[in-house]
Amino acid sequence: MTINILGTEYNYKETSADEDACLFDKAGYCDSYSKLIAINNEYNSNDPNSINDISAFVKKVKRHEIIHAYLCESGLMEYSEDETIVDWIAWQYNKLSETFKEINAI
């Protein structure tokens, strides 16, 4: 599947670390050079050591990796490498969106 990030096509895949070694010990990654976003789909809600709400976690990971791509394609490479900023945006996106909708800013 491809997704459009500011006019640039990125390949998007949900796969396992067995199929993509870059996902070893990662929930996902964004490779701005090869234009690829990959999400680890090996999370199992039946695993007692797993996250309670896998669905919410995976959605946050998807937002996180897409934000990396948007920052890269915007020419903000230094910000795209700042995990704190990227993670903050990914965590707060839903709240920001609701506030924007509330005041008709979308």
Stockholm file with secondary structure:
# STOCKHOLM 1.0

chainA/1-106         MTINILGTEYNYKETSADEDACLFDKAGYCDSYSKLIAINNEYNSNDPNSINDISAFVKKVKRHEIIHAYLCESGLMEYSEDETIVDWIAWQYNKLSETFKEINAI
#=GR chainA/1-106 SS CEEEETTEEEEEEEECTTTCGGGTTCSEEEETTTTEEEEECCCCTTSTTSCSCHHHHHHHHHHHHHHHHHHHHTTCHHHHTCHHHHHHHHHHHHHHHHHHHHTTCC
#=GC SS_cons         CEEEETTEEEEEEEECTTTCGGGTTCSEEEETTTTEEEEECCCCTTSTTSCSCHHHHHHHHHHHHHHHHHHHHTTCHHHHTCHHHHHHHHHHHHHHHHHHHHTTCC
//
